[in-house]
C-alpha cells in the first residue's frame, strides 16, 4: 500500500492524463500541469518504479482484423490438479483476451476472441481437457 507521502496530487494528475491517452508526450502533459517535460518524465519513472504504472497498452478494434466472435466463458475445473495446466494453456493461447480466477459461479471467467463460430468450437473442445464451461456471446459492446 502506498503512503500519502509517496505520490501526490500532481502525480495523480499525470496518471489521469496518461490513462486518457498514453501516447501523450511528457512535454504535452507538462504544458497541461505547468511542469517541464523532464519533470513529468521523472515523475512517470517514479510511478513506474513504485509499480503504480505497470505498463502501456493500446485500444484496438478486433472486428477490423476479423475477430468478430467475442465470447465470455465460465470455466468449471474438473479437478484441483487441472488448475496449473489450465493456466499454462490460457497463457499460451492467443484466442484468450483475458482470464480471471473468480469466486462464486465457476472457477475462471475468460474473454475469448475468434473469427468464426467454428474457431470457437475448436477452442471449446480444447477447453474440455481442463473442465466444463458455460458460454455467453456478446451481441454488442456498450463500453
Buried (B, 14 or more C-beta within 10 A) or exposed (E): EEEEEEBEEBBEBBBEBBEEEEEBEBEEBBBEBEBEBEBBBEBBEBBEEEEBBEEEEEEEEBEEEEBBBBBEBBBEBBEEEBBEEBBEBBEEBEBBEEBEEEEEEBBBBBBBBBBEEEBBEEBBEEBEEBBEBEBEEEEEEEE
